[in-house]
Amino acid sequence: MRRFSLVFLIILVPAGIFAQDDLMDLLNDSTVNTINYTSATFKSTRIMNGHSVEKMPPGQLDVRISHRFGRVNTGPYEFFGLDQANIHLSLEYGIFKWLMVGAGRGTYEKTYDGFAKFTLLRQSDGAKQMPVSLSLFSSVAVNSLKWSDPERTNYFSSRLSYVGQVLVARKFNQMFSAQITPSYVHRNMVATELDPNDLFAIGAGGRMKLSKRISINAEYYYVANPKTYMSQSIYNPLSIGVDIETGGHVFQLILTNSVAMIEKGFIGETTGQWKKGDIHFRIQYLQGLYSEKA
């Protein structure tokens, strides 16, 4: 009996070792064959003024209310800009995992706007290695101000402007994400013949997490067109702010030198300078896309 038990153990131990090796190989193969998509590159569909690569999930609607106040350097009489306010209201909806759309209306030039954002690539590892996320953004805006000269022949097409952007982002780790945004703006009608109808710019933005609920964000757009050929001085928009997650929603508190809250306006029509105190305070209330653990 003892001999039989010894033989049984000699056979069983190697078999167990081989079975364990087979199980580990199976688990490794399963891990390798799984695609792990990166989430929470940014906390919402915006970095600051501009769009991020994030989108609303399919079937979800975001009612967005954005306030932008006057310039801080207007002093105490204007309560440092808080007596003045521009508002932008919008509805943004996720149709598919790769497509979201939105429409809004803003105080700036009484503009109506609509956009679509498409996902082409998602950052991932595992079975599919993709170092970045890539989306395309396209929008149209309609200026609804009264005609400055109603006696002349005015065309509806003169009210239109268009924007196209490529959004390329990467989440480097759990603390830091960055995005670059080559941009093209076309305006059917401009103020004078000195102003270009076409503008080219490149944006850069980033997010640094301070805690599960708070991050610091920054965004800058460089307008490539020579500013000396424009009828008024325009400046590159710079925005710095804080994201605060509050149970499914995100408050964005932003300081920026731009008045407009859509791409057509803040990319090519920013007239304020940070060094002169032409800074606007902006509040956005957004739907959060990810839980605080992201």
C-alpha positions as CSV (number, residue, x, y, z in Angstrom):
1,M,0.0,0.0,0.0
2,R,2.8,2.4,0.9
3,R,4.5,1.6,-2.4
4,F,1.3,2.3,-4.3
5,S,0.9,5.7,-2.5
6,L,4.4,6.7,-3.4
7,V,3.9,5.8,-7.0
8,F,0.7,7.8,-7.0
9,L,2.4,10.9,-5.6
10,I,5.2,10.6,-8.1
11,I,2.7,10.6,-10.9
12,L,0.4,13.3,-9.4
13,V,2.9,16.0,-8.6
14,P,4.3,16.5,-12.2
15,A,0.8,16.3,-13.6
16,G,-0.2,19.1,-11.3
17,I,2.8,21.2,-12.3
18,F,2.0,20.7,-16.0
19,A,-1.7,21.5,-15.4
20,Q,-0.7,24.8,-13.6
21,D,1.6,25.7,-16.5
22,D,-1.3,25.0,-19.0
23,L,-3.6,27.2,-16.9
24,M,-1.1,30.1,-16.9
25,D,-0.6,29.8,-20.6
26,L,-4.3,29.9,-21.1
27,L,-4.6,33.0,-18.9
28,N,-1.7,34.7,-20.7
29,D,-3.3,34.0,-24.1
30,S,-6.6,35.4,-22.9
31,T,-4.8,38.6,-21.7
32,V,-3.0,39.0,-25.0
33,N,-6.1,38.5,-27.0
34,T,-8.1,41.1,-25.1
35,I,-8.2,44.7,-26.3
36,N,-8.0,47.1,-23.4
37,Y,-9.3,50.5,-24.5
38,T,-8.2,53.6,-22.6
39,S,-10.9,55.5,-20.8
40,A,-11.1,59.0,-19.1
41,T,-8.5,60.6,-21.3
42,F,-10.4,63.7,-20.3
43,K,-13.3,64.0,-17.9
44,S,-15.8,65.6,-20.3
45,T,-16.3,66.4,-24.0
46,R,-14.3,69.7,-23.5
47,I,-10.8,70.4,-22.4
48,M,-11.5,74.1,-21.8
49,N,-13.0,76.0,-24.7
50,G,-12.3,73.4,-27.3
51,H,-13.5,69.9,-27.7
52,S,-11.7,66.8,-26.4
53,V,-11.7,63.4,-28.0
54,E,-14.3,62.3,-25.5
55,K,-18.0,61.9,-26.6
56,M,-21.4,61.4,-25.0
57,P,-22.3,57.7,-24.7
58,P,-25.0,56.4,-27.1
59,G,-28.4,57.4,-26.0
60,Q,-27.3,60.0,-23.5
61,L,-28.2,63.7,-23.7
62,D,-26.2,66.6,-22.1
63,V,-28.0,69.9,-21.5
64,R,-25.1,72.3,-21.3
65,I,-25.2,75.8,-19.8
66,S,-22.1,78.0,-20.1
67,H,-21.6,81.4,-18.6
68,R,-18.8,83.8,-19.5
69,F,-18.5,87.0,-17.7
70,G,-16.8,90.3,-18.7
71,R,-13.2,91.3,-18.3
72,V,-11.6,91.2,-14.9
73,N,-9.8,94.6,-15.6
74,T,-13.1,96.5,-15.8
75,G,-12.7,97.0,-12.0
76,P,-15.1,97.1,-9.1
77,Y,-17.8,99.2,-10.8
78,E,-18.5,96.2,-13.1
79,F,-17.8,93.9,-10.2
80,F,-14.7,92.7,-12.0
81,G,-16.7,91.6,-15.0
82,L,-19.5,89.7,-13.2
83,D,-22.0,92.4,-14.1
84,Q,-21.6,91.4,-17.7
85,A,-22.4,87.9,-19.0
86,N,-22.4,85.9,-22.2
87,I,-24.4,82.7,-22.2
88,H,-24.2,79.6,-24.5
89,L,-27.0,77.0,-24.3
90,S,-26.6,73.7,-26.1
91,L,-27.9,70.1,-26.4
92,E,-25.4,67.4,-27.1
93,Y,-26.3,63.8,-27.8
94,G,-24.5,60.5,-28.3
95,I,-25.8,58.5,-31.3
96,F,-23.2,55.7,-31.6
97,K,-20.0,54.9,-29.8
98,W,-18.2,56.7,-32.6
99,L,-20.6,59.6,-33.2
100,M,-22.1,62.5,-31.2
101,V,-23.9,65.6,-32.4
102,G,-24.8,68.9,-30.8
103,A,-26.6,72.2,-31.4
104,G,-26.6,75.4,-29.5
105,R,-27.3,79.2,-29.3
106,G,-25.0,81.8,-27.8
107,T,-25.1,85.5,-26.9
108,Y,-21.9,86.1,-28.9
109,E,-23.1,87.5,-32.3
110,K,-26.5,85.8,-31.5
111,T,-25.0,82.7,-33.0
112,Y,-26.7,79.3,-33.7
113,D,-24.3,76.4,-34.1
114,G,-24.3,72.7,-34.8
115,F,-21.5,70.1,-34.8
116,A,-20.7,66.4,-35.2
117,K,-17.7,64.5,-33.7
118,F,-16.5,61.2,-35.1
119,T,-14.1,58.7,-33.5
120,L,-11.6,57.1,-35.8
121,L,-9.1,55.5,-33.4
122,R,-9.1,54.7,-29.7
123,Q,-6.0,54.4,-27.6
124,S,-5.6,50.7,-26.5
125,D,-3.2,48.0,-25.6
126,G,-3.3,44.2,-25.4
127,A,-4.4,42.5,-28.7
128,K,-4.5,45.9,-30.4
129,Q,-1.8,48.4,-29.8
130,M,-2.9,52.0,-30.5
131,P,-0.8,54.8,-28.9
132,V,-3.4,57.6,-29.4
133,S,-7.1,58.4,-29.7
134,L,-8.1,60.3,-32.9
135,S,-11.4,62.0,-33.6
136,L,-12.7,64.4,-36.3
137,F,-14.8,67.5,-35.4
138,S,-16.9,69.5,-37.9
139,S,-19.2,72.5,-37.1
140,V,-21.2,75.2,-38.8
141,A,-22.3,78.5,-37.2
142,V,-24.9,81.1,-38.2
143,N,-24.5,84.7,-37.2
144,S,-28.1,86.0,-36.6
145,L,-27.2,89.7,-35.9
146,K,-29.2,92.3,-37.8
147,W,-27.6,93.4,-41.0
148,S,-25.4,96.4,-40.5
149,D,-26.7,97.8,-43.9
150,P,-30.2,96.4,-44.6
151,E,-30.5,98.5,-47.8
152,R,-27.9,96.5,-49.7
153,T,-28.3,93.0,-51.0
154,N,-27.5,90.6,-48.2
155,Y,-27.2,86.8,-48.6
156,F,-27.9,84.2,-45.9
157,S,-24.7,82.4,-46.9
158,S,-22.7,85.5,-45.7
159,R,-23.8,84.6,-42.2
160,L,-22.2,81.1,-42.3
161,S,-18.8,79.9,-41.0
162,Y,-17.3,76.4,-40.8
163,V,-14.7,74.7,-38.7
164,G,-12.9,71.4,-39.2
165,Q,-10.5,69.9,-36.6
166,V,-8.5,66.7,-36.1
167,L,-8.3,65.8,-32.4
168,V,-5.3,63.6,-31.4
169,A,-4.9,62.7,-27.7
170,R,-3.0,60.4,-25.5
171,K,-3.4,59.4,-21.8
172,F,0.2,58.9,-20.6
173,N,-0.8,57.7,-17.2
174,Q,-3.5,58.0,-14.6
175,M,-2.4,61.5,-13.8
176,F,-1.7,63.2,-17.2
177,S,-3.4,63.5,-20.6
178,A,-2.6,65.7,-23.6
179,Q,-4.1,66.6,-26.9
180,I,-3.1,68.5,-30.1
181,T,-5.8,69.9,-32.4
182,P,-4.9,71.1,-35.9
183,S,-7.8,73.4,-36.9
184,Y,-9.3,75.1,-40.0
185,V,-11.8,77.9,-39.9
186,H,-13.6,79.3,-42.9
187,R,-15.8,82.5,-42.7
188,N,-17.9,83.2,-45.7
189,M,-17.9,87.0,-45.0
190,V,-15.4,89.0,-43.0
191,A,-15.3,92.6,-41.8
192,T,-12.9,94.0,-44.4
193,E,-10.9,92.8,-47.3
194,L,-7.8,92.7,-45.0
195,D,-9.3,89.9,-43.0
196,P,-8.7,86.4,-44.3
197,N,-11.7,84.1,-44.9
198,D,-9.6,81.1,-44.0
199,L,-7.7,80.7,-40.7
200,F,-5.3,77.9,-39.8
201,A,-4.5,77.2,-36.2
202,I,-3.1,74.4,-33.9
203,G,-4.3,73.8,-30.4
204,A,-2.7,72.1,-27.5
205,G,-4.4,71.1,-24.3
206,G,-3.7,69.0,-21.2
207,R,-5.2,67.6,-18.0
208,M,-3.3,67.0,-14.7
209,K,-5.2,65.2,-12.0
210,L,-4.7,66.4,-8.4
211,S,-7.2,63.9,-6.9
212,K,-10.0,61.6,-7.9
213,R,-12.3,64.6,-8.2
214,I,-10.1,67.6,-9.1
215,S,-7.9,68.3,-12.1
216,I,-6.1,71.3,-13.6
217,N,-6.6,71.9,-17.3
218,A,-5.0,74.2,-19.8
219,E,-5.5,74.9,-23.4
220,Y,-3.8,77.2,-26.0
221,Y,-4.5,77.8,-29.7
222,Y,-1.8,79.3,-32.0
223,V,-3.3,81.1,-35.1
224,A,-0.9,80.7,-38.0
225,N,-2.2,83.5,-40.2
226,P,-0.1,86.7,-40.0
227,K,-2.0,89.1,-37.7
228,T,-0.5,92.2,-39.4
229,Y,-2.9,91.6,-42.4
230,M,-6.1,91.7,-40.2
231,S,-8.2,94.8,-39.7
232,Q,-8.1,94.4,-35.9
233,S,-5.6,92.9,-33.5
234,I,-6.4,89.3,-32.5
235,Y,-4.5,87.2,-30.0
236,N,-4.1,83.5,-29.4
237,P,-6.6,82.2,-26.9
238,L,-5.2,80.8,-23.7
239,S,-7.4,79.1,-21.1
240,I,-6.5,77.8,-17.6
241,G,-9.0,76.2,-15.3
242,V,-10.1,73.5,-12.8
243,D,-12.4,70.5,-13.3
244,I,-14.4,69.5,-10.2
245,E,-16.4,66.3,-10.3
246,T,-19.5,66.3,-8.2
247,G,-21.3,63.0,-8.4
248,G,-21.9,62.5,-12.1
249,H,-21.4,66.1,-13.2
250,V,-18.3,68.3,-13.8
251,F,-18.0,71.9,-12.9
252,Q,-15.4,73.7,-15.1
253,L,-14.0,77.0,-13.7
254,I,-12.1,78.7,-16.4
255,L,-10.0,81.9,-16.9
256,T,-9.5,82.9,-20.5
257,N,-8.9,85.9,-22.8
258,S,-11.6,84.8,-25.2
259,V,-15.3,86.0,-25.2
260,A,-16.7,83.4,-27.7
261,M,-17.5,79.9,-26.6
262,I,-17.5,78.2,-30.0
263,E,-14.5,77.4,-32.3
264,K,-15.2,80.0,-34.9
265,G,-15.1,82.7,-32.3
266,F,-12.4,81.9,-29.9
267,I,-9.9,80.7,-32.5
268,G,-10.0,83.7,-34.9
269,E,-11.7,86.5,-33.0
270,T,-10.1,86.8,-29.6
271,T,-9.2,90.4,-29.0
272,G,-8.2,90.3,-25.3
273,Q,-4.6,90.0,-23.8
274,W,-3.7,88.3,-20.7
275,K,-0.9,90.7,-19.9
276,K,-3.4,93.6,-19.9
277,G,-5.9,91.8,-17.7
278,D,-8.4,91.1,-20.5
279,I,-9.4,87.9,-18.7
280,H,-12.9,86.4,-18.6
281,F,-14.2,84.1,-15.9
282,R,-16.3,81.2,-17.2
283,I,-18.4,78.6,-15.6
284,Q,-19.5,75.4,-17.3
285,Y,-21.7,72.7,-15.9
286,L,-21.1,69.4,-17.8
287,Q,-22.2,65.8,-17.5
288,G,-19.4,63.7,-16.3
289,L,-18.4,60.7,-18.5
290,Y,-16.6,58.6,-16.0
291,S,-16.7,57.8,-12.3
292,E,-14.3,59.3,-9.8
293,K,-12.1,56.1,-10.0
294,A,-11.1,57.0,-13.6
